[in-house]
Amino acid sequence: MNKKITFSTTTKIHASKESVWEILLSDDLYQTAWDAKLKTSWKPGTNIQFNGTWENVEYSDKGMVQIIEKNSFLKFSYWSSFWNAPDIPEEYCNISYKINSLDNFSCELTIFQEGFRDEKHYNDTVELWNHTFSIIKSKSEELYLTTLNNKVCDKLISMVDSISHELYNKPVPNGWNIAQVIEHIIMGNSDLKQFLTEKPLDSPTSYDIHIPNIRAMMLNEKDKQKSPDFLIPSSKKYDKENHKTQLAKIQSEINDCIQTLDMYKKCGAFELPPFGLMSVYEWLNFSVFHISRHVNQIDQLVKKL
């Protein structure tokens, strides 16, 4: 094992450190990326085993956890039966994962490997790491968006439940009342799966290119957004129990879209200024952060009323 040969790669992931960490330690990651069954306690000094089949060849790889710092850093040694090398300490490489937060909603993951047997081993491993990295990124982003969606929608439904029927429809001078805000959310997110799959398009543009700006726009409460006419709610009394049912349906549908749809596809049915055509992943982020924006608006309305 030549410890002077190293490999390192870093990527931005639109997910929290906690979500990325959960994926890195999950059995599902290694089953999906390496076709391996993982066995470990992830405690310093304990063994790791990866048993599986790769390209019709059964393998049994192993290592030992060296350093583990929750949500931040993991380092372990690694030896593979594919290498046809003796199982001795000198033939183990070292692999580490390092996570750095970029903001409240994204982080940066670095994978570092110290030690390769030869150039072929290096090239094959880089290809495998690139494959693994894309899986880590997609699984982390899906997990985080699901977690955030549940947190936001649970809070919204709980808020609606706690508001009296009188306050729910109480008029607000020069603005929407609480019920109208909820109706706007429902109008903008109902039948989401049908919309996202109505006109799928392939695109060379990155599936997440607009994510930072989408999130920034929705989080900037000082920037007042003008709703399109077809999403403006009527001035009438709304039934909050019916609204709760519809909100729960939207929460479930968003989660279903996250789990089942191709995040890389563009949605050709509608262009959203200033972003234009957006990917499924971008639209789902827009939906969740749009709902979150209005949860804060409702919170302020309740305090004023």
LUMDO-540444 format. One record per residue (C-alpha): residue number from 1; residue in three letters; x, y, z. Coordinates in steps of 0.05 Angstrom, whole numbers, plus 5000, padded with zeros to 4 digits. Last residue first. Example, Ala and Ser with C-alpha at 12.3 -4.5 7.8 and 13.67 -1.06 7.14 Angstrom:
+-----+------+------+------+------+
! seq ! type !   c1 !   c2 !   c3 !
+-----+------+------+------+------+
!   2 !  SER ! 5273 ! 4979 ! 5143 !
!   1 !  ALA ! 5246 ! 4910 ! 5156 !
+-----+------+------+------+------+
//
This chain:
+-----+------+------+------+------+
! seq ! type !   c1 !   c2 !   c3 !
+-----+------+------+------+------+
! 305 !  LEU ! 3905 ! 5798 ! 5322 !
! 304 !  LYS ! 3977 ! 5824 ! 5317 !
! 303 !  LYS ! 4008 ! 5762 ! 5348 !
! 302 !  VAL ! 3967 ! 5716 ! 5305 !
! 301 !  LEU ! 3986 ! 5755 ! 5243 !
! 300 !  GLN ! 4060 ! 5749 ! 5260 !
! 299 !  ASP ! 4055 ! 5673 ! 5266 !
! 298 !  ILE ! 4016 ! 5672 ! 5202 !
! 297 !  GLN ! 4072 ! 5707 ! 5165 !
! 296 !  ASN ! 4124 ! 5659 ! 5195 !
! 295 !  VAL ! 4083 ! 5600 ! 5170 !
! 294 !  HIS ! 4078 ! 5637 ! 5104 !
! 293 !  ARG ! 4153 ! 5635 ! 5093 !
! 292 !  SER ! 4156 ! 5562 ! 5113 !
! 291 !  ILE ! 4104 ! 5545 ! 5061 !
! 290 !  HIS ! 4146 ! 5580 ! 5008 !
! 289 !  PHE ! 4208 ! 5543 ! 5034 !
! 288 !  VAL ! 4174 ! 5476 ! 5025 !
! 287 !  SER ! 4144 ! 5492 ! 4957 !
! 286 !  PHE ! 4207 ! 5525 ! 4929 !
! 285 !  ASN ! 4249 ! 5467 ! 4952 !
! 284 !  LEU ! 4201 ! 5420 ! 4916 !
! 283 !  TRP ! 4205 ! 5463 ! 4854 !
! 282 !  GLU ! 4281 ! 5462 ! 4855 !
! 281 !  TYR ! 4283 ! 5386 ! 4862 !
! 280 !  VAL ! 4235 ! 5377 ! 4805 !
! 279 !  SER ! 4280 ! 5421 ! 4762 !
! 278 !  MET ! 4263 ! 5492 ! 4745 !
! 277 !  LEU ! 4244 ! 5528 ! 4681 !
! 276 !  GLY ! 4253 ! 5603 ! 4687 !
! 275 !  PHE ! 4289 ! 5628 ! 4749 !
! 274 !  PRO ! 4266 ! 5700 ! 4752 !
! 273 !  PRO ! 4209 ! 5687 ! 4745 !
! 272 !  LEU ! 4178 ! 5617 ! 4748 !
! 271 !  GLU ! 4169 ! 5582 ! 4682 !
! 270 !  PHE ! 4112 ! 5531 ! 4677 !
! 269 !  ALA ! 4097 ! 5463 ! 4647 !
! 268 !  GLY ! 4167 ! 5444 ! 4627 !
! 267 !  CYS ! 4188 ! 5416 ! 4694 !
! 266 !  LYS ! 4261 ! 5398 ! 4689 !
! 265 !  LYS ! 4283 ! 5328 ! 4708 !
! 264 !  TYR ! 4341 ! 5318 ! 4757 !
! 263 !  MET ! 4298 ! 5304 ! 4818 !
! 262 !  ASP ! 4268 ! 5242 ! 4787 !
! 261 !  LEU ! 4205 ! 5230 ! 4828 !
! 260 !  THR ! 4190 ! 5177 ! 4880 !
! 259 !  GLN ! 4216 ! 5197 ! 4949 !
! 258 !  ILE ! 4213 ! 5272 ! 4943 !
! 257 !  CYS ! 4146 ! 5270 ! 4907 !
! 256 !  ASP ! 4117 ! 5225 ! 4961 !
! 255 !  ASN ! 4140 ! 5273 ! 5015 !
! 254 !  ILE ! 4108 ! 5331 ! 4978 !
! 253 !  GLU ! 4044 ! 5291 ! 4971 !
! 252 !  SER ! 4041 ! 5275 ! 5046 !
! 251 !  GLN ! 4050 ! 5348 ! 5066 !
! 250 !  ILE ! 3998 ! 5369 ! 5014 !
! 249 !  LYS ! 3948 ! 5319 ! 5041 !
! 248 !  ALA ! 3959 ! 5343 ! 5112 !
! 247 !  LEU ! 3947 ! 5414 ! 5088 !
! 246 !  GLN ! 3882 ! 5393 ! 5055 !
! 245 !  THR ! 3856 ! 5361 ! 5118 !
! 244 !  LYS ! 3876 ! 5421 ! 5160 !
! 243 !  HIS ! 3840 ! 5467 ! 5110 !
! 242 !  ASN ! 3776 ! 5427 ! 5116 !
! 241 !  GLU ! 3780 ! 5435 ! 5191 !
! 240 !  LYS ! 3794 ! 5509 ! 5182 !
! 239 !  ASP ! 3731 ! 5522 ! 5143 !
! 238 !  TYR ! 3739 ! 5585 ! 5102 !
! 237 !  LYS ! 3699 ! 5649 ! 5103 !
! 236 !  LYS ! 3704 ! 5692 ! 5041 !
! 235 !  SER ! 3750 ! 5741 ! 5007 !
! 234 !  SER ! 3777 ! 5696 ! 4951 !
! 233 !  PRO ! 3849 ! 5672 ! 4951 !
! 232 !  ILE ! 3901 ! 5700 ! 4902 !
! 231 !  LEU ! 3938 ! 5643 ! 4868 !
! 230 !  PHE ! 3911 ! 5653 ! 4797 !
! 229 !  ASP ! 3928 ! 5728 ! 4801 !
! 228 !  PRO ! 4002 ! 5716 ! 4811 !
! 227 !  SER ! 4026 ! 5732 ! 4882 !
! 226 !  LYS ! 4070 ! 5793 ! 4891 !
! 225 !  GLN ! 4130 ! 5778 ! 4935 !
! 224 !  LYS ! 4149 ! 5826 ! 4991 !
! 223 !  ASP ! 4225 ! 5826 ! 5002 !
! 222 !  LYS ! 4231 ! 5842 ! 5077 !
! 221 !  GLU ! 4214 ! 5769 ! 5093 !
! 220 !  ASN ! 4278 ! 5745 ! 5059 !
! 219 !  LEU ! 4274 ! 5670 ! 5072 !
! 218 !  MET ! 4235 ! 5655 ! 5008 !
! 217 !  MET ! 4284 ! 5694 ! 4964 !
! 216 !  ALA ! 4345 ! 5664 ! 4998 !
! 215 !  ARG ! 4318 ! 5593 ! 4990 !
! 214 !  ILE ! 4304 ! 5603 ! 4916 !
! 213 !  ASN ! 4371 ! 5638 ! 4907 !
! 212 !  PRO ! 4411 ! 5582 ! 4939 !
! 211 !  ILE ! 4371 ! 5527 ! 4902 !
! 210 !  HIS ! 4376 ! 5557 ! 4832 !
! 209 !  ILE ! 4433 ! 5513 ! 4806 !
! 208 !  ASP ! 4405 ! 5449 ! 4838 !
! 207 !  TYR ! 4388 ! 5406 ! 4777 !
! 206 !  SER ! 4449 ! 5429 ! 4739 !
! 205 !  THR ! 4434 ! 5452 ! 4669 !
! 204 !  PRO ! 4444 ! 5400 ! 4614 !
! 203 !  SER ! 4368 ! 5391 ! 4612 !
! 202 !  ASP ! 4319 ! 5334 ! 4603 !
! 201 !  LEU ! 4247 ! 5354 ! 4604 !
! 200 !  PRO ! 4185 ! 5329 ! 4640 !
! 199 !  LYS ! 4118 ! 5359 ! 4619 !
! 198 !  GLU ! 4062 ! 5339 ! 4668 !
! 197 !  THR ! 4107 ! 5305 ! 4719 !
! 196 !  LEU ! 4116 ! 5364 ! 4767 !
! 195 !  PHE ! 4045 ! 5389 ! 4758 !
! 194 !  GLN ! 4013 ! 5321 ! 4771 !
! 193 !  LYS ! 4056 ! 5312 ! 4832 !
! 192 !  LEU ! 4036 ! 5380 ! 4859 !
! 191 !  ASP ! 3962 ! 5368 ! 4856 !
! 190 !  SER ! 3952 ! 5422 ! 4910 !
! 189 !  ASN ! 4013 ! 5465 ! 4926 !
! 188 !  GLY ! 3997 ! 5536 ! 4905 !
! 187 !  MET ! 3922 ! 5534 ! 4919 !
! 186 !  ILE ! 3934 ! 5503 ! 4988 !
! 185 !  ILE ! 3985 ! 5556 ! 5007 !
! 184 !  HIS ! 3938 ! 5611 ! 4983 !
! 183 !  GLU ! 3881 ! 5580 ! 5023 !
! 182 !  ILE ! 3925 ! 5582 ! 5085 !
! 181 !  VAL ! 3941 ! 5655 ! 5073 !
! 180 !  GLN ! 3867 ! 5669 ! 5063 !
! 179 !  ALA ! 3849 ! 5635 ! 5128 !
! 178 !  ILE ! 3899 ! 5677 ! 5167 !
! 177 !  ASN ! 3874 ! 5743 ! 5138 !
! 176 !  TRP ! 3901 ! 5773 ! 5074 !
! 175 !  GLY ! 3920 ! 5846 ! 5071 !
! 174 !  ASN ! 3899 ! 5918 ! 5071 !
! 173 !  PRO ! 3862 ! 5914 ! 5138 !
! 172 !  VAL ! 3859 ! 5843 ! 5164 !
! 171 !  PRO ! 3790 ! 5810 ! 5169 !
! 170 !  LYS ! 3780 ! 5755 ! 5222 !
! 169 !  ASN ! 3773 ! 5687 ! 5187 !
! 168 !  TYR ! 3817 ! 5646 ! 5233 !
! 167 !  LEU ! 3804 ! 5692 ! 5293 !
! 166 !  GLU ! 3732 ! 5671 ! 5296 !
! 165 !  HIS ! 3746 ! 5597 ! 5284 !
! 164 !  SER ! 3797 ! 5599 ! 5341 !
! 163 !  ILE ! 3870 ! 5585 ! 5325 !
! 162 !  SER ! 3902 ! 5524 ! 5357 !
! 161 !  ASP ! 3888 ! 5476 ! 5300 !
! 160 !  VAL ! 3915 ! 5524 ! 5248 !
! 159 !  MET ! 3980 ! 5530 ! 5288 !
! 158 !  SER ! 3986 ! 5454 ! 5294 !
! 157 !  ILE ! 3975 ! 5446 ! 5219 !
! 156 !  LEU ! 4030 ! 5498 ! 5206 !
! 155 !  LYS ! 4079 ! 5467 ! 5255 !
! 154 !  ASP ! 4069 ! 5397 ! 5226 !
! 153 !  CYS ! 4077 ! 5427 ! 5156 !
! 152 !  VAL ! 4143 ! 5461 ! 5172 !
! 151 !  LYS ! 4175 ! 5402 ! 5209 !
! 150 !  ASN ! 4149 ! 5351 ! 5160 !
! 149 !  ASN ! 4176 ! 5391 ! 5101 !
! 148 !  LEU ! 4243 ! 5402 ! 5135 !
! 147 !  THR ! 4252 ! 5328 ! 5149 !
! 146 !  THR ! 4232 ! 5310 ! 5078 !
! 145 !  LEU ! 4279 ! 5363 ! 5050 !
! 144 !  TYR ! 4336 ! 5337 ! 5094 !
! 143 !  LEU ! 4326 ! 5264 ! 5075 !
! 142 !  GLU ! 4322 ! 5280 ! 5000 !
! 141 !  GLU ! 4383 ! 5324 ! 5004 !
! 140 !  SER ! 4423 ! 5272 ! 5041 !
! 139 !  LYS ! 4402 ! 5216 ! 4994 !
! 138 !  SER ! 4420 ! 5257 ! 4932 !
! 137 !  LYS ! 4488 ! 5280 ! 4959 !
! 136 !  ILE ! 4509 ! 5212 ! 4987 !
! 135 !  ILE ! 4488 ! 5179 ! 4921 !
! 134 !  SER ! 4528 ! 5228 ! 4879 !
! 133 !  PHE ! 4588 ! 5218 ! 4925 !
! 132 !  THR ! 4585 ! 5142 ! 4918 !
! 131 !  HIS ! 4590 ! 5145 ! 4842 !
! 130 !  ASN ! 4647 ! 5195 ! 4846 !
! 129 !  TRP ! 4680 ! 5151 ! 4899 !
! 128 !  LEU ! 4673 ! 5089 ! 4854 !
! 127 !  GLU ! 4706 ! 5124 ! 4795 !
! 126 !  VAL ! 4761 ! 5149 ! 4841 !
! 125 !  THR ! 4771 ! 5078 ! 4867 !
! 124 !  ASP ! 4779 ! 5048 ! 4797 !
! 123 !  ASN ! 4830 ! 5101 ! 4778 !
! 122 !  TYR ! 4870 ! 5093 ! 4843 !
! 121 !  HIS ! 4870 ! 5017 ! 4840 !
! 120 !  LYS ! 4893 ! 5021 ! 4768 !
! 119 !  GLU ! 4949 ! 5069 ! 4788 !
! 118 !  ASP ! 4975 ! 5024 ! 4844 !
! 117 !  ARG ! 4961 ! 4999 ! 4914 !
! 116 !  PHE ! 4928 ! 5062 ! 4941 !
! 115 !  GLY ! 4936 ! 5099 ! 5007 !
! 114 !  GLU ! 4903 ! 5159 ! 5040 !
! 113 !  GLN ! 4831 ! 5170 ! 5020 !
! 112 !  PHE ! 4796 ! 5236 ! 5033 !
! 111 !  ILE ! 4722 ! 5252 ! 5026 !
! 110 !  THR ! 4701 ! 5324 ! 5037 !
! 109 !  LEU ! 4628 ! 5344 ! 5049 !
! 108 !  GLU ! 4605 ! 5417 ! 5048 !
! 107 !  CYS ! 4541 ! 5440 ! 5082 !
! 106 !  SER ! 4472 ! 5468 ! 5069 !
! 105 !  PHE ! 4410 ! 5495 ! 5103 !
! 104 !  ASN ! 4432 ! 5533 ! 5165 !
! 103 !  ASP ! 4494 ! 5558 ! 5129 !
! 102 !  LEU ! 4560 ! 5531 ! 5101 !
! 101 !  SER ! 4568 ! 5476 ! 5153 !
! 100 !  ASN ! 4631 ! 5434 ! 5147 !
!  99 !  ILE ! 4630 ! 5358 ! 5141 !
!  98 !  LYS ! 4693 ! 5314 ! 5139 !
!  97 !  TYR ! 4693 ! 5242 ! 5117 !
!  96 !  SER ! 4756 ! 5201 ! 5124 !
!  95 !  ILE ! 4787 ! 5139 ! 5092 !
!  94 !  ASN ! 4853 ! 5107 ! 5111 !
!  93 !  CYS ! 4886 ! 5051 ! 5071 !
!  92 !  TYR ! 4904 ! 4982 ! 5099 !
!  91 !  GLU ! 4960 ! 4939 ! 5070 !
!  90 !  GLU ! 5012 ! 4958 ! 5123 !
!  89 !  PRO ! 4965 ! 4934 ! 5179 !
!  88 !  ILE ! 4965 ! 4863 ! 5152 !
!  87 !  ASP ! 4911 ! 4824 ! 5114 !
!  86 !  PRO ! 4956 ! 4803 ! 5056 !
!  85 !  ALA ! 4938 ! 4833 ! 4989 !
!  84 !  ASN ! 4894 ! 4804 ! 4934 !
!  83 !  TRP ! 4865 ! 4874 ! 4927 !
!  82 !  PHE ! 4793 ! 4851 ! 4918 !
!  81 !  SER ! 4792 ! 4826 ! 4990 !
!  80 !  SER ! 4791 ! 4899 ! 5011 !
!  79 !  TRP ! 4824 ! 4934 ! 5070 !
!  78 !  TYR ! 4800 ! 4999 ! 5102 !
!  77 !  SER ! 4819 ! 5042 ! 5162 !
!  76 !  PHE ! 4768 ! 5091 ! 5190 !
!  75 !  LYS ! 4759 ! 5166 ! 5199 !
!  74 !  LEU ! 4695 ! 5203 ! 5213 !
!  73 !  PHE ! 4686 ! 5278 ! 5224 !
!  72 !  SER ! 4630 ! 5329 ! 5235 !
!  71 !  ASN ! 4560 ! 5307 ! 5252 !
!  70 !  LYS ! 4586 ! 5267 ! 5311 !
!  69 !  GLU ! 4661 ! 5264 ! 5318 !
!  68 !  ILE ! 4687 ! 5194 ! 5302 !
!  67 !  ILE ! 4760 ! 5174 ! 5299 !
!  66 !  GLN ! 4793 ! 5107 ! 5285 !
!  65 !  VAL ! 4736 ! 5060 ! 5265 !
!  64 !  MET ! 4768 ! 4995 ! 5240 !
!  63 !  GLY ! 4769 ! 4961 ! 5173 !
!  62 !  LYS ! 4737 ! 4908 ! 5131 !
!  61 !  ASP ! 4721 ! 4882 ! 5062 !
!  60 !  SER ! 4690 ! 4816 ! 5043 !
!  59 !  TYR ! 4676 ! 4805 ! 4969 !
!  58 !  GLU ! 4632 ! 4763 ! 4924 !
!  57 !  VAL ! 4644 ! 4774 ! 4850 !
!  56 !  ASN ! 4584 ! 4784 ! 4803 !
!  55 !  GLU ! 4605 ! 4856 ! 4786 !
!  54 !  TRP ! 4608 ! 4871 ! 4861 !
!  53 !  THR ! 4576 ! 4824 ! 4911 !
!  52 !  GLY ! 4571 ! 4838 ! 4985 !
!  51 !  ASN ! 4603 ! 4841 ! 5054 !
!  50 !  PHE ! 4627 ! 4905 ! 5085 !
!  49 !  GLN ! 4653 ! 4897 ! 5156 !
!  48 !  ILE ! 4674 ! 4951 ! 5205 !
!  47 !  ASN ! 4710 ! 4936 ! 5270 !
!  46 !  THR ! 4710 ! 4975 ! 5335 !
!  45 !  GLY ! 4765 ! 5021 ! 5360 !
!  44 !  PRO ! 4723 ! 5084 ! 5360 !
!  43 !  LYS ! 4648 ! 5067 ! 5358 !
!  42 !  TRP ! 4610 ! 5062 ! 5292 !
!  41 !  SER ! 4574 ! 4999 ! 5317 !
!  40 !  THR ! 4591 ! 4962 ! 5253 !
!  39 !  LYS ! 4563 ! 4914 ! 5201 !
!  38 !  LEU ! 4548 ! 4940 ! 5132 !
!  37 !  LYS ! 4518 ! 4895 ! 5078 !
!  36 !  ALA ! 4548 ! 4916 ! 5012 !
!  35 !  ASP ! 4523 ! 4932 ! 4942 !
!  34 !  TRP ! 4575 ! 4988 ! 4942 !
!  33 !  ALA ! 4532 ! 5049 ! 4929 !
!  32 !  THR ! 4462 ! 5024 ! 4946 !
!  31 !  GLN ! 4479 ! 4976 ! 5002 !
!  30 !  TYR ! 4532 ! 5023 ! 5028 !
!  29 !  LEU ! 4483 ! 5081 ! 5033 !
!  28 !  ASP ! 4426 ! 5038 ! 5060 !
!  27 !  ASP ! 4466 ! 5015 ! 5121 !
!  26 !  SER ! 4468 ! 5087 ! 5145 !
!  25 !  LEU ! 4528 ! 5121 ! 5176 !
!  24 !  LEU ! 4541 ! 5169 ! 5119 !
!  23 !  ILE ! 4466 ! 5181 ! 5110 !
!  22 !  GLU ! 4457 ! 5203 ! 5182 !
!  21 !  TRP ! 4518 ! 5248 ! 5178 !
!  20 !  VAL ! 4491 ! 5282 ! 5115 !
!  19 !  SER ! 4424 ! 5295 ! 5150 !
!  18 !  GLU ! 4458 ! 5323 ! 5213 !
!  17 !  LYS ! 4504 ! 5368 ! 5173 !
!  16 !  SER ! 4442 ! 5400 ! 5142 !
!  15 !  ALA ! 4425 ! 5392 ! 5069 !
!  14 !  HIS ! 4438 ! 5426 ! 5002 !
!  13 !  ILE ! 4504 ! 5389 ! 4993 !
!  12 !  LYS ! 4566 ! 5424 ! 4967 !
!  11 !  THR ! 4622 ! 5379 ! 4943 !
!  10 !  THR ! 4693 ! 5361 ! 4961 !
!   9 !  THR ! 4741 ! 5309 ! 4933 !
!   8 !  SER ! 4807 ! 5281 ! 4959 !
!   7 !  PHE ! 4852 ! 5226 ! 4935 !
!   6 !  THR ! 4920 ! 5204 ! 4961 !
!   5 !  ILE ! 4982 ! 5167 ! 4937 !
!   4 !  LYS ! 5038 ! 5174 ! 4989 !
!   3 !  LYS ! 5008 ! 5118 ! 5030 !
!   2 !  ASN ! 5030 ! 5067 ! 4978 !
!   1 !  MET ! 5000 ! 5000 ! 5000 !
+-----+------+------+------+------+
//
